[in-house]
Amino acid sequence: KAGVTQTPRYLIKTRGQQVTLSCSPISGHRSVSWYQQTPGQGLQFLFEYFSETQRNKGNFPGRFSGRQFSNSRSEMNVSTLELGDSALYLCASSTLTSDLSTDTQYFGPGTRLTVL
Amino acid sequence: KQEVTQIPAALSVPEGENLVLNCSFTDSAIYNLQWFRQDPGKGLTSLLLIQSSQREQTSGRLNASLDKSSGRSTLYIAASQPGDSATYLCAAAGGSYIPTFGRGTSLIVHP
């Protein structure tokens, strides 16, 4: 089974621009979560989608948004980029069965975003 | 709000040593606790998942334990190797379905 894939792997943007990142989950996984990882803040939760619905959202400004398509693929968008948005953006997928205790998150390789 | 703390933040050991990484969490109402490994600039790789009803899980040289009552988990690595050098993160998953991650322990195993 193919793992979680993220595109692009690396991205360089300038302040004020917007960016769209893509994540394809493991086949059969319906839950997709996005995280931002920086040296200063560690791994911070952005949002989680399940069956095209955003179920959970972290404490990030409205410039960060996302969506999920019917095939479970997900995109996140960051508008009006700031220098502080430079980070590794990680996507994770999981099956979310009825037994939550067995739910495992599988991570993609990440997209390294640099804002100049 | 769940808070997860990992101690130590960094660890450097000679090859062959047995070592213990610690993870503590404030809310014991968790579904599971998961340990991950992250190599520099890469994504996270799941190592072990301990369900809330379990006390420990083992995979090869790795053994993870869970004590919900005290809010602690440990990851034991036996006979460490240079290839074990990475950052190890623990994540506690509770009522919101969203895991809360610790800041990680950066491990260096030198030959």
Interface residues (C-beta under 8 A of the other chain):
Chain A: V4 S31 S33 G42 L43 F45 E48 R55 N56 L88 L90 A92 L96 L100 S101 T102 D103 T104 Q105 Y106 F107 G108 P109 G110 R112
Chain B: Y31 N32 Q34 F36 G41 K42 G43 L44 T45 S46 L49 Q51 S52 S53 L89 A91 A93 S96 Y97 I98 P99 T100 F101 G102 R103 G104
